[in-house]
Every structure is written in C-alpha cells, then in structure tokens.
Amino acid sequence: MRLLLLLMALCAVTGCRNAGEEKYEMSDAQLHLTAQQAEGRHLFNRQCRQCHEAYTTTKRVSFSLAGLYSKPELPSGIPANDARVGEVIVHGKRMMPATSLDQQQLAALLAYLHTL
Ligand code: HEC
C-alpha cells in the first residue's frame, strides 16, 4: 500500500512518462541546438517522427533513433555514419519511404540526428 502511494506521488510529479519524453516539449534553445540542428529537428518532426522516436526508446513503426550515433552500428548492422544514414534517408529502405531533401536539408537532418 505504501509503495502504491509512493508510485502515485511519483506519477503526479513526473507525469509517469517515458524517459526522454519531456525533451519534445523543450525549445531548440533549451536543447542547445545550433540553427542547423534546429532546422533538422523541424524536418525530423515533419518527416520522420511518425515512424521513429527521437528521444524515448519506444518503438513506433520502426525503432527509435535515440542514441543513433552512439553505437558503431545501426540495428540492421550497417555502420552508423553519415554516408550510410544519409543513403537510407534519401533512398528509403523497404517499408521506409524515400525522401526528397536537398543537400542543405539533409545536412541539417544529419546534424540533428547527431544530437540524439
Ligand atoms: C513510414 C515510416 C517511416 C518514415 C516516415 C521514416 N522511416 Fe526510417 N525506417 C522505417 C522502417 C520501417 C525502417 C526499417 C527498414 C528495414 O530495414 O526494413 C527504417 C529504418 C531507418 C533507419 C536505419 C536503417 C538500418 O539500417 O538500421 C534510419 C537511420 C532511419 N530509418 C531514419 C529515418 C529518418 C531520418 C527519417 C525521416 C527523414 C525516417 N527514417 C522516416 C520507417 C520509416
């Protein structure tokens, strides 16, 4: 019973959300994003977030991109570098649709993904 009360109190304070969830509500400045990274964030929210989480590790249509570059490999086993990630973004991959970003937008998106 005491434990339950403690849990309820904790939920009231934290909203019982997944770790990382609060970052979605933070501004670009609060996240210390450069102008380029902020542009990438905007693109991500429009074109990627319906299928990939950025901050929580929850799986949506596909895996979360949190900590994408912190491991040497992506979940599929390909190296986590800009060349390979860029290829997936431009050409798509199986269930993932291709995107039509120009060079500047792609660079911004990759810069943002490095902040995750
Ligand atoms: C309609 C859903 C959808 C959208 C939108 C989408 N993706 Fe994906 N993404 C997927 C799926 C599904 C996979 C897994 C592809 C596979 O290997 O079968 C994937 C895979 C990936 C991978 C890794 C592939 C690997 O080899 O492990 C990256 C990186 C990625 N997506 C980034 C992005 C980015 C950045 C965007 C926005 C430009 C985006 N995705 C938009 C569904 C989506």
Boltz pocket constraint, residues with backbone or C-beta under 6 A from the ligand:
constraints:
  - pocket:
      binder: B
      contacts: [[A, 43], [A, 44], [A, 47], [A, 48], [A, 49], [A, 50], [A, 51], [A, 52], [A, 61], [A, 62], [A, 65], [A, 74], [A, 75], [A, 76], [A, 77], [A, 78], [A, 85], [A, 88], [A, 89], [A, 93], [A, 94], [A, 95], [A, 96], [A, 97], [A, 99], [A, 109]]
      max_distance: 6.0
